[in-house]
Amino acid sequence: MGKILFATDLDGTILHHDKMDAADLAAVNKLKNLGATIAVATGRPLNGVEKVFRNHGFEPDYMVLMNGALVLDSRGMTITGRTIGIDTATIIADLCLERGFDVAFEGGSNTWFYRSEIPDGISDSVAGVYAIDDIAEMKDQVYLISITANKGLDEIEALRNEIESGFGKEIEAYRNVKYIDVVPKGISKGEGIRTIMELEGIIRQNVHVIGDSFNDIPMFREAGFSYTLSHTEDELKGHADFVVDSVAECIESHVLPEE
């Protein structure tokens, strides 16, 4: 059958309120022990996953971070990385603030909240979090712009469309449930998964991916088999091959070879 690549999204998929279900984790480890390559594909930066992984003893072979803007191996070594220009990032951020959305710049290992307060509790769970009034205060390049607000999906989608229509030659804008993730043009979780496939020599038919949001669609397209969760929006379910209740069900019922 050949070597398998199994890639999972984090939040809302294998991670719920920064907790991994024991059954999901056991299923992933079982697959890894059988020789599968395990990848995480997330909108989070490195500083947003390190503590979570450490707390759960989770050790993926690859990390597709910030929707593919940065791809790392298990040692934290960079495989690929792309950034957004400072001028473009500033214009997009100011537009979002005008629309009543909050903005953070992701620098890979640090998170920079732009002209807004750091949300309560985030500094307790994530290292390298700062508040800045000017993008020039950043000591990183911008890999991803994270945009959020307590607004309805229609308003969020309208802003996403506005950003993409105005800056589509330079960036991609994905809706991640109630967030908007802005990354460099041509970057996606799908591109990150393709990079891993090429490195490991894994064919499409042996690639399984699971996710719960619209930023997962590009990796659905790269995979031989794609899965989403029963709690996701109906529109997203139409993009996946299978709908499951958990990562454990996905692996046990669809990925693991029959004994």
C-alpha positions, -999 to 999 in steps of 0.1 A, spaced: 0 0 0 29 24 6 36 49 33 7 69 46 6 107 54 -20 117 79 -25 154 85 -48 169 110 -60 205 117 -57 215 154 -85 238 168 -119 222 165 -105 190 150 -80 172 174 -78 201 198 -107 215 218 -101 244 242 -64 234 242 -72 198 252 -66 167 231 -90 138 236 -72 107 248 -89 85 221 -78 109 193 -43 110 205 -41 72 210 -53 67 174 -27 91 160 1 74 179 -11 40 168 -9 52 132 25 67 138 38 34 154 28 16 122 51 39 102 28 66 90 40 102 87 20 125 109 16 162 102 -3 191 119 -17 218 96 -29 248 115 -34 285 114 -14 288 146 22 299 148 50 279 165 45 296 198 9 287 197 15 250 195 46 242 215 30 242 249 0 222 237 22 195 221 44 193 252 14 190 275 0 161 255 33 144 245 23 149 209 52 147 184 42 152 148 68 146 121 59 179 104 42 212 113 24 232 86 20 265 105 1 297 98 -19 280 70 13 270 52 33 302 55 59 282 75 66 244 73 88 229 99 101 194 106 100 176 140 132 193 151 118 228 143 140 232 112 124 254 85 115 236 53 97 265 36 87 300 47 70 329 30 62 364 44 39 393 38 54 427 30 53 452 58 36 479 38 8 455 27 4 442 62 0 477 76 -26 487 51 -46 455 57 -44 459 94 -55 495 94 -85 486 72 -95 459 96 -93 482 126 -115 507 107 -141 479 103 -141 471 140 -119 440 139 -89 431 160 -56 423 144 -25 403 154 7 398 133 22 363 135 60 363 133 65 325 136 76 324 172 60 356 184 26 372 182 21 409 180 -13 424 188 -16 456 168 -32 486 185 -53 464 208 -50 448 242 -37 413 246 -68 391 252 -72 379 288 -54 346 295 -35 343 263 -1 352 278 -6 323 303 -8 297 275 13 312 247 48 325 250 61 355 230 30 377 230 33 414 227 11 445 221 24 472 197 11 505 184 34 506 153 43 477 130 79 490 131 80 478 167 79 442 155 111 422 157 99 396 132 87 394 96 49 389 91 40 354 81 3 357 88 -23 384 98 -49 371 122 -82 390 122 -110 385 146 -141 402 161 -173 393 178 -193 397 146 -216 376 124 -203 353 97 -218 376 70 -197 405 82 -166 383 86 -170 369 51 -176 404 37 -143 417 51 -125 386 38 -138 393 3 -128 430 6 -93 421 16 -89 395 -11 -103 417 -38 -81 446 -29 -49 427 -23 -54 394 -42 -21 398 -61 -2 397 -28 -21 376 -3 -47 348 3 -74 354 28 -91 323 44 -120 322 69 -111 300 98 -145 297 116 -148 333 131 -112 343 122 -97 355 90 -62 343 83 -42 364 57 -11 347 43 12 354 13 -1 347 -22 1 311 -32 3 299 4 -22 274 19 -23 243 40 -25 224 7 8 237 -4 23 227 29 9 192 26 22 189 -10 57 199 2 56 170 28 44 146 1 73 155 -21 99 153 7 86 119 19 78 105 -16 41 98 -6 16 95 -34 -18 113 -33 -38 81 -28 -20 75 5 -27 110 19 -55 114 45 -64 149 59 -89 161 84 -101 196 93 -131 216 104 -129 250 86 -126 266 52 -89 271 55 -87 233 53 -102 230 18 -68 235 0 -54 204 18 -87 185 11 -78 190 -26 -43 176 -23 -54 145 -4 -65 111 -17 -90 111 12 -104 141 31 -125 142 62 -144 168 82 -163 168 115 -200 164 120 -201 198 139 -188 218 109 -209 241 86 -229 222 60 -212 241 31 -178 227 43 -191 192 44 -196 193 7 -158 197 2 -148 166 21 -150 129 11 -163 118 45 -179 133 76 -169 118 110 -174 125 147 -138 125 157 -102 120 147 -103 86 164 -132 75 143 -115 88 111 -84 68 118 -100 36 132 -127 34 105 -110 48 74 -72 51 77 -59 20 96 -54 -11 75 -78 -39 82 -62 -65 104 
